[in-house]
Amino acid sequence: MKRLFGVHRARDFGLVRTHAQMVMAAIAQNLLKAANKITLTAQTTAIA
């Protein structure tokens, strides 16, 4: 997450805002991983 989304430091002060930022970054990372798996699966079935 540090490399992809630049979350090596929190942008906001406060526990609630920092937690929300980390949760949003985690959601984005999971969506990106899912999108990569879907495209890889579509390519492999097209090849076979």
PyMOL commands that set and color helices and strands:
alter all, ss='L'
color gray80, all
select helices_A, chain A and resi 2-5+15-47
alter helices_A, ss='H'
color red, helices_A
deselect
rebuild
show_as cartoon
